[in-house]
Amino acid sequence: MSIDKDKIKHTAKLARISLDENKIESLSKDLSNIFNFIEKLSKTNTGKVNPLTSILDQSLRTREDEVTDGGIRDKILENSPNKNEEFFIVPKVIE
């Protein structure tokens, strides 16, 4: 697939970005190369390839979901200029 300068300019206009005229030519070549590579990938026969979740031949381990406070509440509250026991005090925003 070939991406010409007009397509680049049109896409840039739709995306509301500005491009230098001297960069349009190199961008056109780069995008054409990318789309050519994608076309090669789409022609590759992957019918006998199983999908992977990892490169390791292991199943994913599961763990129980546990809700914790992280054990560092006091350290976090030390960073607050205003605090009340275990809560941040912030200025009123809405009246």
C-alpha positions as CSV (number, residue, x, y, z in Angstrom):
1,M,0.0,0.0,0.0
2,S,1.4,3.3,-1.0
3,I,0.8,6.4,1.1
4,D,1.2,9.6,-0.9
5,K,1.7,13.2,0.2
6,D,-2.0,14.1,-0.3
7,K,-3.1,11.3,2.1
8,I,-0.6,12.5,4.7
9,K,-1.8,16.1,4.4
10,H,-5.5,15.0,4.6
11,T,-4.9,12.8,7.6
12,A,-2.9,15.6,9.3
13,K,-5.8,18.0,8.7
14,L,-8.3,15.5,10.1
15,A,-6.1,15.0,13.2
16,R,-5.6,18.8,13.5
17,I,-1.8,18.5,13.6
18,S,0.7,20.6,11.6
19,L,3.4,19.0,9.6
20,D,6.5,20.6,8.0
21,E,6.6,20.2,4.2
22,N,10.1,18.6,4.4
23,K,8.9,15.9,6.8
24,I,5.9,14.9,4.8
25,E,8.1,13.0,2.3
26,S,9.9,10.9,4.9
27,L,6.6,10.3,6.8
28,S,5.1,9.1,3.5
29,K,7.9,6.6,3.0
30,D,7.8,5.4,6.6
31,L,4.1,4.8,6.6
32,S,4.3,3.0,3.3
33,N,6.9,0.7,4.7
34,I,4.8,0.1,7.8
35,F,1.7,-0.8,5.8
36,N,3.7,-3.0,3.5
37,F,5.0,-4.9,6.5
38,I,1.5,-5.3,7.8
39,E,0.4,-6.7,4.5
40,K,3.2,-9.3,4.7
41,L,2.1,-10.2,8.2
42,S,-1.5,-10.7,7.2
43,K,-0.4,-13.1,4.4
44,T,1.5,-15.3,6.9
45,N,-0.1,-18.6,7.6
46,T,-0.7,-18.9,11.3
47,G,-3.4,-21.6,11.2
48,K,-1.4,-24.1,13.2
49,V,0.0,-21.6,15.8
50,N,-1.7,-21.6,19.2
51,P,-2.3,-18.3,20.9
52,L,0.1,-17.5,23.7
53,T,-0.4,-15.7,27.0
54,S,3.3,-16.0,27.8
55,I,6.5,-17.3,26.1
56,L,6.8,-19.8,29.0
57,D,5.1,-23.1,28.8
58,Q,3.2,-22.6,32.1
59,S,-0.3,-21.8,33.0
60,L,-1.0,-18.6,34.8
61,R,-1.2,-18.8,38.5
62,T,-4.2,-17.4,40.3
63,R,-4.3,-15.8,43.7
64,E,-7.0,-14.7,46.1
65,D,-8.1,-11.1,45.9
66,E,-7.5,-9.5,49.2
67,V,-8.3,-5.9,50.2
68,T,-5.6,-4.4,52.4
69,D,-4.5,-0.9,53.3
70,G,-1.0,-1.6,52.2
71,G,0.4,-1.3,55.7
72,I,1.9,2.2,55.0
73,R,-1.0,4.5,55.9
74,D,1.1,6.4,58.5
75,K,3.9,7.0,56.0
76,I,1.4,8.3,53.4
77,L,-0.2,10.6,56.0
78,E,3.2,12.0,56.9
79,N,3.2,13.7,53.5
80,S,0.0,15.6,54.2
81,P,0.2,19.1,55.5
82,N,-3.2,18.7,57.2
83,K,-4.5,15.4,58.6
84,N,-7.1,14.2,61.1
85,E,-6.1,10.9,62.6
86,E,-6.2,8.7,59.5
87,F,-7.7,11.0,56.9
88,F,-6.4,13.8,54.7
89,I,-7.9,17.3,55.3
90,V,-8.4,19.2,52.0
91,P,-9.8,22.7,51.4
92,K,-13.5,22.9,50.6
93,V,-14.0,23.1,46.8
94,I,-17.8,23.3,46.4
95,E,-20.0,25.5,48.5
